[in-house]
């Protein structure tokens, strides 16, 4: 697709899905936000993973099999950079800054997501099983469907099991105790989490059908642990 053919957000989303990532919503920048690298950007379209949408494309990619570091980031950069060139956009990422773009704030303007008790964004369909891998900064002020205000699914959640499922109580209303989580994952007792994914995340009743399967879950946990062991 050439920039001249870019007419609707639907064509952008179709290009994203054809490139093996998931289209994750879009919003228009306010006039005061159009500065610096965003000076010529009018619409931002978010790109990522939702359930296995986006994951299967990565799993089949060269980056997933080449043994190099940060394979998902490299896959995301290659795909989103290619999309940006094809669509006459700029590529933006939640990693590799500065600048560090406010993806969580952007997400709440693009989709009906809310902050969950464990800090990650909960989606009404995908629950906690989604992520943002990049964004396309588009030069046109595209027509977009309005994101209607919705209540968080957490508001009606009985008992909030995400706050009690962690074996080391790393999640509380006070925040996320990352060091305790990392120590648990480094120990043999953390093998269940390493193989099947974060138990707090798995306890969420929303979107359970989209929960990570073993390949996706173990990859995410290894990547998390590796990043925090290096820091």
N, C-alpha and C positions, 0 to 999 in steps of 0.2 A: 504493500500500500504506500503510495506517495503522499507527501503532505497535501498536494492539491486535491486529493480525493477524501481528505479528512473532513467529514461533514457533521457527524453525530457522535455522541458518546457511545452509542451502540456499536459503531464501527471500531472504536478504540477497544471496547471490551471484547469484541470478536477477535481482534488481532491478538490481544493478551491471551485469550483462551487457546487460540490456534498455536501460540508459542509455548504452550504447556505450563502456563501459570494461571492463577485464578484472578479474575477481575474482582476488586474489592470495594467498589464504590468510587464516587468522585464528588468534588465540590469546587466552587469558584472562589478564587482568592479575593479578599477585600482590597480596595484600592491602596490602602496604606501598607499592605503586605507585599506589594509588587516592587521590591527593591533588591539590590545586589544581584545574586544569581537568578532571582525570581522576577527580575524587572520586566521581562517579556512574557511571563507566564500569566495566563488568565484562568486556566482550569487545571486542577491536579487530580489525576486518576491513580488510585492506589492499586498495587499489584501484590499478590502474595500466595498463600497456601490456605485452603479451607478443607478440612478433612484430608482426603487423598488428592483433591484437585490441586495441582501444582507439585505435590510430592512425587507422583508417579513420573512426571516429566524429569524431575531431578534424578530419581532413582535409575532412570535409563540413560542418563547423561554421561559424557566422558569424565566430567569432574567427579562424579560419584565413584568412579572406578580407578582414577589415576593415582591414588595414594597421596595426593598433595594435601596441604593444609587448607582449612576453611572451604571445603568443597561446595557447600550450599551457597556461601557468599559469592564464590567465583561463578557458579552457575547463574545465580541471580544477576550478577553484573553483566555477564555475557548476554543473557536473554533480554534484560531490560535495556541495555545499551543498544542492542539491535533494534528493539521496538522503538526506542527514541529516535534513532536515525531514520527509520522507515516512516515515522509519524511526524517528523519535524518538531520533536519535543526535546526536553532535556531530561536526563535520568537523575533521580534523587534516591538516596539510600538511607536506611536507619542505622547503618554501620559505616565504618571507615572515615568518620569525621576527624577534625572539624571541616565544614560546619556540621552540627548535629541537628538534624531536622526534627520537628516535633510530631513524630508519627502518631503517637497516641492521641494528641489533640486533633490531628488531621483525621484520624480514623473516626472520631466521634462526630465530625462534621460530614463524613462521607457515608456512614452506615449507622444503624441503630444499635450501637454497642455501648456498654456501660462498664465502669470499673467494678471488678468483682472484689469480694472480701480478701482474696489473696493477692490483689494488686494487678492481675492481668485483666485484659478486656474480655468481657463475656458477650457473645453474639447470640441473638434470640434463636437462631437455627443451629449454628455450629458450636454453641457453648464456648468452652475454652480451647477448642481444637482448631485454631486458626492462627495465622501470623501474617505479618506484612514484610515483604521482601524488597520492596522498592516502590517508586512512584514515577509517573510520567508528568512532567510539567508542560502543559500544552499551551500554544500561543493564542488559541481561540477561546472566547467565552461561550462554551457549548451549552445548549439547553439541557438541563438536568431535572430529574424528578426530585421533588422536595423530600428530604429525609424527615418523616413525621416523628414528633416527639413520642417516645414510648417509655413505659416503666421498665426498670431493670428486672429481669427474671429473679434476681437475688432478693428483691424486696418481698417476694411471696415464698421464698425458699424456707422450708421448715428445718430448723436446727443448724442450717449452714454447715453441712458435713465437710466442706472443704477446709474449715478451720479446725477440725478435730481428727482428720484422717492421717495427718503426717505422723510417722512413728517417733519423731523427735520434737514435735510441736514447734516446727519452724515458722508456722503461720499463725499469727494472732491478730487481734484488732489493733495491736501496737505496730504491726509491720511484719517484715519477712527477715528472719534470722538466717542470713545466707551462710555464715560460717558453720552453724550447726548442721545445716543441710549438706554442705560440702563434706564435713567430717563423716556424716552418716553414709554418704555415697562412697566414700573411700574405704569404708569398713565392709566386712563380709555381710553384716546385717542389712546393708543397703542394696544387696543384689536384686531384691524384688523390684525396687524402684528403678534400678539400672536397666533391668530387662523389660519391664512393662510400663515404665513411665511414672511420673510423679503421682503418688497416691492421693494427694490433696486435689490435684487436677482431675484425677479419675473419679473422685467422689462426687463431682458436680453432676446433678441429674439432667442438666440441659445438654442436648446434642450428643448423648452417649453413643448413638449409632455412628458418629463421626470420630470416635476416640481412636487414637493412634494404634495401629497394629504393631506387632513386635519390631519389625524392621524400622519403622518410623520412630517408635518410642525409644528404642535403644540408641538410635543415632542422635536424637535430641538430648538424651541424658549424657551421652559421652561428650557431645559438643559443649554442653553446659559445664560439666566437670572439668574438661580440659581448659576451658576459658578461665575458670576460677582458680585452677591450680597454677596457671601462668601468671595470674594477677598478683 
